[in-house]
Amino acid sequence: MKRLLWLLQWLLKATIFFTLFAFALNNQQETRVNFFFSTYWSAPTVLVVLSAFTLGVVVGVLGMVPRWWRERQAVKKNTPPVSPAPKPEVTDGA
């Protein structure tokens, strides 16, 4: 069972890799990204998409840093982390 699961995971990873590889091969045409003041960047489409994805990941991680910092400080102080107020329980009146 464990070997079958390992094989399925390997097949999934190989499928994702070859799908992305085919995407990269099919998107090699030049793309122009226009910025302000008549500046632009020309690169293959796959690099533009990869750059946008990477920038999104970086922004997401940087957006989570304050929360991670608060959680870490709360663990160091052995106090529960600050979380939003719990929602009131809804009863059906019975």
DSSP file (Angstrom, degrees, kcal/mol; ACC not computed):
  #  RESIDUE AA STRUCTURE BP1 BP2  ACC     N-H-->O    O-->H-N    N-H-->O    O-->H-N    TCO  KAPPA ALPHA  PHI   PSI    X-CA   Y-CA   Z-CA
    1    1 A M     >        0   0    0      0, 0.0     4,-2.2     0, 0.0     5,-0.2   0.000 360.0 360.0 360.0 -42.2    0.0    0.0    0.0
    2    2 A K  H  >  +     0   0    0      1,-0.2     4,-2.1     2,-0.2     5,-0.1   0.887 360.0  50.4 -65.7 -38.0    2.8    2.4    0.9
    3    3 A R  H  > S+     0   0    0      2,-0.2     4,-2.3     1,-0.2    -1,-0.2   0.882 108.7  52.0 -67.1 -39.0    4.6    1.6   -2.4
    4    4 A L  H  > S+     0   0    0      2,-0.2     4,-2.4     1,-0.2    -2,-0.2   0.907 109.8  48.9 -64.2 -42.2    1.4    2.3   -4.4
    5    5 A L  H  X S+     0   0    0     -4,-2.2     4,-2.3     2,-0.2    -2,-0.2   0.906 110.4  51.1 -64.1 -41.2    1.0    5.6   -2.7
    6    6 A W  H  X S+     0   0    0     -4,-2.1     4,-2.2     1,-0.2    -2,-0.2   0.911 110.7  49.3 -60.7 -42.7    4.6    6.5   -3.4
    7    7 A L  H  X S+     0   0    0     -4,-2.3     4,-2.5     2,-0.2    -2,-0.2   0.901 110.2  50.1 -64.5 -42.4    4.1    5.6   -7.1
    8    8 A L  H  X S+     0   0    0     -4,-2.4     4,-2.2     2,-0.2    -1,-0.2   0.894 111.0  49.4 -64.2 -40.1    1.0    7.7   -7.3
    9    9 A Q  H  X S+     0   0    0     -4,-2.3     4,-2.4     2,-0.2    -2,-0.2   0.914 111.2  49.6 -64.4 -42.1    2.8   10.7   -5.8
   10   10 A W  H  X S+     0   0    0     -4,-2.2     4,-2.5     1,-0.2    -2,-0.2   0.910 110.9  49.4 -63.3 -42.7    5.7   10.2   -8.2
   11   11 A L  H  X S+     0   0    0     -4,-2.5     4,-2.4     2,-0.2    -1,-0.2   0.881 110.4  50.8 -64.2 -39.0    3.3   10.0  -11.2
   12   12 A L  H  X S+     0   0    0     -4,-2.2     4,-2.4     2,-0.2    -2,-0.2   0.926 111.7  47.1 -64.6 -44.2    1.5   13.2  -10.0
   13   13 A K  H  X S+     0   0    0     -4,-2.4     4,-2.5     1,-0.2    -2,-0.2   0.909 113.0  49.1 -63.5 -42.1    4.8   15.1   -9.7
   14   14 A A  H  X S+     0   0    0     -4,-2.5     4,-2.6     2,-0.2     5,-0.2   0.894 110.8  50.8 -64.9 -39.6    5.9   13.8  -13.2
   15   15 A T  H  X S+     0   0    0     -4,-2.4     4,-2.1     2,-0.2    -2,-0.2   0.923 111.4  47.0 -63.9 -44.9    2.6   14.9  -14.7
   16   16 A I  H  X S+     0   0    0     -4,-2.4     4,-2.3     2,-0.2     5,-0.2   0.921 113.0  49.9 -63.1 -43.5    2.8   18.4  -13.2
   17   17 A F  H  X S+     0   0    0     -4,-2.5     4,-2.5     1,-0.2    -2,-0.2   0.947 113.0  44.6 -60.8 -49.9    6.4   18.7  -14.4
   18   18 A F  H  X S+     0   0    0     -4,-2.6     4,-2.3     1,-0.2    -1,-0.2   0.834 111.8  53.6 -68.2 -31.1    5.7   17.6  -18.0
   19   19 A T  H  X S+     0   0    0     -4,-2.1     4,-2.1    -5,-0.2    -1,-0.2   0.933 112.7  43.4 -65.5 -45.7    2.6   19.8  -18.2
   20   20 A L  H  X S+     0   0    0     -4,-2.3     4,-2.2     2,-0.2    -2,-0.2   0.864 112.7  53.3 -67.4 -35.4    4.6   22.9  -17.1
   21   21 A F  H  X S+     0   0    0     -4,-2.5     4,-2.1     2,-0.2    -2,-0.2   0.909 109.7  47.5 -65.4 -42.2    7.4   21.9  -19.4
   22   22 A A  H  X S+     0   0    0     -4,-2.3     4,-2.1     2,-0.2    -2,-0.2   0.883 110.1  53.8 -65.4 -38.3    5.0   21.7  -22.3
   23   23 A F  H  X S+     0   0    0     -4,-2.1     4,-0.7     1,-0.2    -2,-0.2   0.920 109.3  48.4 -60.1 -43.9    3.6   25.1  -21.3
   24   24 A A  H >< S+     0   0    0     -4,-2.2     3,-0.7     1,-0.2    22,-0.2   0.900 111.5  49.1 -65.1 -40.5    7.0   26.6  -21.4
   25   25 A L  H 3< S+     0   0    0     -4,-2.1     3,-0.4     1,-0.2    -1,-0.2   0.846 111.9  49.0 -67.7 -33.1    7.8   25.1  -24.8
   26   26 A N  H 3< S+     0   0    0     -4,-2.1    -1,-0.2     1,-0.2     3,-0.2   0.541 108.7  54.7 -84.2  -6.8    4.6   26.4  -26.3
   27   27 A N    <<  +     0   0    0     -4,-0.7    19,-1.8    -3,-0.7    -1,-0.2  -0.416  63.8 118.7-125.4  57.1    5.0   29.9  -24.9
   28   28 A Q        +     0   0    0     -3,-0.4    -1,-0.1    17,-0.2     3,-0.1   0.451  41.0 116.8 -99.8  -2.2    8.3   31.0  -26.2
   29   29 A Q  S    S-     0   0    0     -3,-0.2    16,-1.8     1,-0.1     2,-0.2  -0.303  77.4 -93.3 -67.2 154.4    7.0   34.0  -28.3
   30   30 A E  E     -A   44   0A   0     14,-0.2     2,-0.4    15,-0.1    -1,-0.1  -0.456  41.7-166.9 -72.2 134.2    8.2   37.4  -27.3
   31   31 A T  E     -A   43   0A   0     12,-3.0    12,-2.4    -2,-0.2     2,-0.5  -0.955   9.1-147.5-122.5 142.1    5.9   39.3  -24.9
   32   32 A R  E     -A   42   0A   0     -2,-0.4     2,-0.6    10,-0.2    10,-0.2  -0.946   5.9-163.2-115.0 122.9    6.1   43.0  -24.1
   33   33 A V  E     -A   41   0A   0      8,-3.0     8,-2.3    -2,-0.5     2,-0.4  -0.922  15.5-147.0-104.4 118.5    5.1   44.3  -20.7
   34   34 A N  E     -A   40   0A   0     -2,-0.6     6,-0.3     6,-0.2     2,-0.2  -0.713  18.5-179.3 -91.5 133.1    4.5   48.1  -20.7
   35   35 A F        -     0   0    0      4,-3.5     3,-0.5    -2,-0.4     4,-0.2  -0.408  39.4 -61.8-110.9-168.8    5.4   50.1  -17.6
   36   36 A F  S >  S+     0   0    0      1,-0.2     3,-1.2    -2,-0.2    -1,-0.2  -0.328 111.9  26.9 -74.2 159.9    5.0   53.8  -16.9
   37   37 A F  T 3  S-     0   0    0      1,-0.3    -1,-0.2    -2,-0.1     3,-0.1   0.849 130.8 -64.0  57.8  41.9    6.9   56.6  -18.8
   38   38 A S  T 3  S+     0   0    0     -3,-0.5     2,-0.3     1,-0.2    -1,-0.3   0.737  97.8 138.0  58.1  27.9    7.1   54.5  -22.1
   39   39 A T    <   +     0   0    0     -3,-1.2    -4,-3.5    -4,-0.2     2,-0.3  -0.768  25.8 172.9 -98.2 151.0    9.4   51.9  -20.5
   40   40 A Y  E     -A   34   0A   0     -2,-0.3     2,-0.4    -6,-0.3    -6,-0.2  -0.959  27.2-136.7-150.7 166.6    8.8   48.2  -21.3
   41   41 A W  E     -A   33   0A   0     -8,-2.3    -8,-3.0    -2,-0.3     2,-0.5  -0.996  14.9-159.5-129.9 125.1   10.2   44.8  -20.8
   42   42 A S  E     +A   32   0A   0     -2,-0.4   -10,-0.2   -10,-0.2   -12,-0.1  -0.916  30.6 135.6-107.4 128.8   10.4   42.2  -23.5
   43   43 A A  E     -A   31   0A   0    -12,-2.4   -12,-3.0    -2,-0.5    -2,-0.1  -0.970  59.1 -72.0-159.2 164.4   10.8   38.6  -22.6
   44   44 A P  E >>  -A   30   0A   0      0, 0.0     4,-1.7     0, 0.0     3,-0.7  -0.344  48.6-115.1 -61.3 148.2    9.3   35.2  -23.6
   45   45 A T  H 3> S+     0   0    0    -16,-1.8     4,-2.5     1,-0.3     5,-0.2   0.867 114.1  57.6 -55.5 -40.7    5.8   34.7  -22.3
   46   46 A V  H 3> S+     0   0    0    -19,-1.8     4,-2.5   -22,-0.2    -1,-0.3   0.867 106.0  49.8 -62.7 -35.6    6.8   31.9  -20.0
   47   47 A L  H <> S+     0   0    0     -3,-0.7     4,-2.5     2,-0.2    -1,-0.2   0.874 109.5  51.4 -69.8 -36.1    9.2   34.2  -18.2
   48   48 A V  H  X S+     0   0    0     -4,-1.7     4,-2.3     2,-0.2    -2,-0.2   0.933 113.1  44.9 -64.3 -45.0    6.6   36.8  -17.8
   49   49 A V  H  X S+     0   0    0     -4,-2.5     4,-2.3     2,-0.2    -2,-0.2   0.919 114.1  49.2 -65.4 -43.5    4.1   34.3  -16.3
   50   50 A L  H  X S+     0   0    0     -4,-2.5     4,-2.5    -5,-0.2    -1,-0.2   0.893 111.3  50.1 -62.8 -39.9    6.8   32.9  -14.0
   51   51 A S  H  X S+     0   0    0     -4,-2.5     4,-2.6     2,-0.2    -1,-0.2   0.908 110.3  49.6 -65.1 -42.1    7.9   36.4  -12.9
   52   52 A A  H  X S+     0   0    0     -4,-2.3     4,-2.1     2,-0.2    -2,-0.2   0.910 112.3  48.1 -64.1 -41.1    4.2   37.3  -12.1
   53   53 A F  H  X S+     0   0    0     -4,-2.3     4,-2.2     2,-0.2    -2,-0.2   0.927 112.5  48.4 -63.0 -45.6    3.8   34.0  -10.1
   54   54 A T  H  X S+     0   0    0     -4,-2.5     4,-2.4     1,-0.2    -2,-0.2   0.909 110.5  50.9 -62.6 -43.1    7.0   34.6   -8.2
   55   55 A L  H  X S+     0   0    0     -4,-2.6     4,-2.5     1,-0.2    -1,-0.2   0.898 109.5  51.5 -61.9 -40.0    6.1   38.2   -7.4
   56   56 A G  H  X S+     0   0    0     -4,-2.1     4,-2.2     2,-0.2    -2,-0.2   0.893 109.8  48.8 -63.4 -40.4    2.7   37.0   -6.1
   57   57 A V  H  X S+     0   0    0     -4,-2.2     4,-2.6     2,-0.2     5,-0.2   0.920 111.6  49.4 -65.0 -43.4    4.3   34.4   -3.8
   58   58 A V  H  X S+     0   0    0     -4,-2.4     4,-2.6     1,-0.2     5,-0.2   0.926 111.9  47.8 -62.4 -45.3    6.7   37.0   -2.4
   59   59 A V  H  X S+     0   0    0     -4,-2.5     4,-2.0     1,-0.2    -1,-0.2   0.903 112.4  50.4 -63.3 -40.6    3.9   39.5   -1.8
   60   60 A G  H  X S+     0   0    0     -4,-2.2     4,-1.1     2,-0.2    -2,-0.2   0.914 111.7  46.4 -63.6 -43.4    1.9   36.8   -0.1
   61   61 A V  H >X S+     0   0    0     -4,-2.6     4,-1.0     1,-0.2     3,-0.5   0.925 112.8  49.5 -65.8 -43.8    4.7   35.7    2.2
   62   62 A L  H 3< S+     0   0    0     -4,-2.6     3,-0.3     1,-0.2    -1,-0.2   0.847 107.8  55.4 -64.4 -32.1    5.6   39.3    3.1
   63   63 A G  H 3< S+     0   0    0     -4,-2.0     4,-0.3     1,-0.2    -1,-0.2   0.785 109.2  47.5 -68.6 -26.4    1.9   39.9    3.9
   64   64 A M  H <X S+     0   0    0     -4,-1.1     4,-2.4    -3,-0.5     5,-0.2   0.613  87.5  88.2 -89.1 -13.5    2.0   37.0    6.3
   65   65 A V  H  X S+     0   0    0     -4,-1.0     4,-2.6    -3,-0.3     5,-0.2   0.894  85.3  52.0 -56.8 -45.2    5.2   38.0    8.1
   66   66 A P  H  > S+     0   0    0      0, 0.0     4,-2.4     0, 0.0    -1,-0.2   0.921 111.9  46.8 -59.7 -40.9    3.4   40.2   10.8
   67   67 A R  H  > S+     0   0    0     -4,-0.3     4,-2.5     1,-0.2    -2,-0.2   0.931 112.6  48.9 -66.1 -43.6    1.0   37.4   11.7
   68   68 A W  H  X S+     0   0    0     -4,-2.4     4,-2.4     1,-0.2    -1,-0.2   0.888 110.4  52.6 -60.7 -38.4    3.8   34.9   11.9
   69   69 A W  H  X S+     0   0    0     -4,-2.6     4,-2.5    -5,-0.2    -1,-0.2   0.926 109.7  47.6 -64.3 -45.1    5.8   37.3   14.1
   70   70 A R  H  X S+     0   0    0     -4,-2.4     4,-2.4     1,-0.2    -2,-0.2   0.914 112.3  49.9 -62.2 -42.5    2.9   37.8   16.5
   71   71 A E  H  X S+     0   0    0     -4,-2.5     4,-2.1     1,-0.2    -1,-0.2   0.915 111.4  48.8 -62.0 -42.2    2.3   34.0   16.7
   72   72 A R  H  X S+     0   0    0     -4,-2.4     4,-2.1     1,-0.2    -2,-0.2   0.906 111.4  48.8 -65.1 -42.0    6.0   33.5   17.4
   73   73 A Q  H  X S+     0   0    0     -4,-2.5     4,-1.7     1,-0.2    -1,-0.2   0.885 110.3  52.1 -65.6 -37.7    6.1   36.2   20.1
   74   74 A A  H  <>S+     0   0    0     -4,-2.4     5,-2.3     1,-0.2     4,-0.4   0.892 109.1  49.5 -66.0 -38.6    3.0   34.7   21.8
   75   75 A V  H ><5S+     0   0    0     -4,-2.1     3,-0.9     1,-0.2    -1,-0.2   0.897 108.9  52.9 -66.5 -39.7    4.6   31.2   21.8
   76   76 A K  H 3<5S+     0   0    0     -4,-2.1    -1,-0.2     1,-0.2    -2,-0.2   0.865 112.6  44.3 -62.8 -35.1    7.7   32.6   23.4
   77   77 A K  T 3<5S-     0   0    0     -4,-1.7    -1,-0.2     2,-0.2    -2,-0.2   0.458 109.4-124.7 -87.9  -1.2    5.6   34.3   26.2
   78   78 A N  T < 5 +     0   0    0     -3,-0.9    -3,-0.2    -4,-0.4    -4,-0.1   0.846  69.4 127.1  58.1  35.8    3.5   31.1   26.7
   79   79 A T      < -     0   0    0     -5,-2.3    -1,-0.2    -6,-0.2    -2,-0.2  -0.889  69.8 -97.4-116.6 152.8    0.4   33.1   26.1
   80   80 A P        -     0   0    0      0, 0.0     3,-0.1     0, 0.0    -5,-0.0  -0.421  48.4-103.5 -66.7 144.3   -2.3   32.2   23.6
   81   81 A P        -     0   0    0      0, 0.0     2,-0.4     0, 0.0   -10,-0.1  -0.284  38.5 -97.6 -66.7 153.8   -2.0   34.1   20.3
   82   82 A V        +     0   0    0    -12,-0.1    -8,-0.0    -3,-0.1   -12,-0.0  -0.588  53.6 171.3 -72.9 124.4   -4.3   37.0   19.6
   83   83 A S        -     0   0    0     -2,-0.4     0, 0.0     1,-0.1     0, 0.0  -0.891  38.8 -82.9-130.8 162.7   -7.2   35.8   17.5
   84   84 A P        -     0   0    0      0, 0.0     3,-0.1     0, 0.0    -1,-0.1  -0.226  61.1 -83.2 -62.5 157.0  -10.5   37.3   16.3
   85   85 A A        -     0   0    0      1,-0.1     2,-0.0     0, 0.0     0, 0.0  -0.323  53.5-105.3 -60.7 139.2  -13.4   37.2   18.7
   86   86 A P        -     0   0    0      0, 0.0    -1,-0.1     0, 0.0     3,-0.1  -0.332  34.9-108.3 -67.2 149.2  -15.3   33.9   18.5
   87   87 A K        -     0   0    0      1,-0.1     2,-0.1    -3,-0.1     3,-0.1  -0.521  38.9-103.9 -74.4 142.8  -18.6   33.9   16.7
   88   88 A P        -     0   0    0      0, 0.0     2,-0.2     0, 0.0    -1,-0.1  -0.390  39.3-107.3 -66.7 145.8  -21.6   33.5   19.0
   89   89 A E        -     0   0    0     -2,-0.1     2,-0.6    -3,-0.1     0, 0.0  -0.527  28.1-138.2 -75.2 138.7  -23.2   30.1   18.9
   90   90 A V        -     0   0    0     -2,-0.2     2,-0.3    -3,-0.1    -1,-0.0  -0.857  18.1-165.1 -99.4 125.3  -26.5   29.8   17.1
   91   91 A T        -     0   0    0     -2,-0.6     0, 0.0     1,-0.1     0, 0.0  -0.810  24.0-134.5-108.3 152.9  -29.2   27.7   18.8
   92   92 A D        -     0   0    0     -2,-0.3    -1,-0.1     1,-0.0    -2,-0.0   0.324  47.0-111.0 -89.4   9.6  -32.3   26.5   17.1
   93   93 A G              0   0    0      1,-0.1    -1,-0.0     0, 0.0    -2,-0.0   0.514 360.0 360.0  80.9   6.9  -34.5   27.5   20.1
   94   94 A A              0   0    0      0, 0.0    -1,-0.1     0, 0.0    -3,-0.0   0.453 360.0 360.0 -88.9 360.0  -35.3   24.0   21.2
